[in-house]
Amino acid sequence: MKQQFAIGDKAVYPVHGVAEVVAMEKRDIGGAQTSVYILKILETGLKIMVPLANAGTVGLRELIGPKQVKEVYAILKSRDVPRDTQTWNRRYREYMEKIKTGSIFEIAEVLRDLCVLRATKDLSFGERRMLENARALLVKEIAVAKGSPEDKVAAEIDALFAKAAA
């Protein structure tokens, strides 16, 4: 895993998604000079400061490659989802933990599970928001990784679940 990013590199910051490294600076944090990445989240424009030493700890990672894109699509296509009998709030907490890991594969599982669940019952408001969030995170990263327009990637992902709903 690449720990050193350069200005202009794209990286993934958990929960927020794809970011660009816009600067590397030294900041005075707790009385010590600390090197930090200044990240700009592509989706929202939010700027985040991450100490270089903590980049791995907070889950900052490289974008996925073509091989991982195929794995994500394989996860989305699989339908061997265990029958869910948990309450919506327990399910929500479990899915939130997966999203917080920043792993594209965990996020793909959340999206798949929620889309499959949506075909059989109504989702809570929180689950619908989480589904949209997981979808947005996946679409953005896959689009940047493939160099494809976001609407094309979104249509591909939606098509995988349109068959399940029909």
SVG drawing of the C-alpha trace seen along z (x, -y; Angstrom):
<svg xmlns="http://www.w3.org/2000/svg" viewBox="-42 -26 50 44">
<polyline fill="none" stroke="black" stroke-width="0.4" points="0.0,0.0 1.3,-3.4 1.8,-5.7 3.4,-8.6 1.1,-10.6 2.2,-13.5 0.4,-16.7 -2.2,-16.0 -2.6,-12.3 -6.0,-10.9 -6.7,-9.1 -9.7,-7.7 -10.6,-9.0 -13.1,-6.8 -16.7,-7.9 -16.0,-11.0 -14.7,-9.2 -12.3,-10.3 -10.0,-13.2 -7.2,-15.0 -4.0,-15.8 -3.9,-19.6 -0.9,-20.4 1.6,-19.1 2.5,-21.4 4.1,-21.6 1.7,-22.6 2.2,-23.2 0.1,-20.6 0.4,-20.2 3.6,-22.2 5.4,-20.0 5.9,-20.6 3.9,-17.9 3.8,-17.2 0.2,-17.0 -1.6,-16.3 -4.3,-18.8 -7.0,-16.8 -9.9,-18.2 -12.9,-15.8 -14.0,-15.8 -17.7,-15.3 -18.2,-18.1 -15.1,-20.3 -14.5,-19.8 -10.9,-20.2 -9.3,-17.8 -5.9,-17.9 -4.3,-14.5 -0.9,-14.1 1.4,-12.0 2.2,-9.8 -1.6,-9.0 -2.5,-8.5 -2.6,-4.7 -4.3,-4.8 -7.2,-6.9 -7.6,-4.7 -6.3,-6.9 -5.7,-4.7 -4.9,-4.6 -7.7,-4.4 -8.6,-0.9 -7.2,0.5 -8.9,2.3 -8.6,5.7 -10.4,4.4 -13.1,2.8 -13.9,6.3 -14.0,7.6 -16.4,4.8 -18.8,5.7 -18.6,9.4 -19.7,8.5 -22.5,6.4 -23.7,9.2 -23.6,11.9 -27.0,12.6 -26.1,15.1 -27.0,12.6 -28.0,14.2 -31.7,13.7 -31.6,10.6 -33.7,10.8 -32.1,8.0 -33.9,4.9 -33.2,1.9 -31.1,0.0 -28.8,3.0 -28.4,3.5 -27.8,-0.3 -25.0,-0.2 -23.4,2.9 -23.5,1.2 -22.1,-2.1 -19.1,-0.2 -18.4,1.3 -18.6,-2.1 -16.3,-3.6 -13.6,-1.1 -13.2,-2.8 -12.9,0.5 -14.5,0.4 -15.4,4.1 -17.2,3.5 -19.1,0.5 -20.0,2.7 -21.5,5.3 -23.5,2.6 -24.9,1.4 -25.7,4.9 -27.3,5.9 -29.5,2.8 -30.6,3.1 -31.5,6.8 -33.4,5.9 -35.2,3.0 -36.6,5.5 -38.4,7.4 -39.3,4.6 -39.3,0.9 -36.1,-0.6 -36.0,-3.0 -35.1,-6.6 -31.6,-6.0 -31.1,-2.9 -32.2,-4.8 -29.7,-7.6 -27.0,-5.0 -27.8,-3.3 -27.5,-6.6 -24.2,-7.4 -22.7,-3.9 -23.8,-4.2 -22.3,-7.7 -19.0,-6.5 -18.8,-3.5 -19.8,-5.5 -17.2,-8.2 -14.3,-5.9 -15.1,-3.5 -15.6,-6.4 -12.2,-7.9 -10.5,-4.5 -11.9,-3.6 -11.7,-7.1 -15.4,-6.9 -18.1,-9.5 -20.0,-9.1 -23.4,-8.8 -22.2,-5.8 -20.9,-4.0 -24.1,-4.9 -26.2,-3.4 -24.1,-0.2 -24.6,0.2 -28.3,-0.6 -28.7,2.0 -27.3,4.7 -30.1,4.1 -32.9,3.3 -33.0,7.0 -33.3,8.0 -36.3,5.6 -38.1,6.6"/>
</svg>
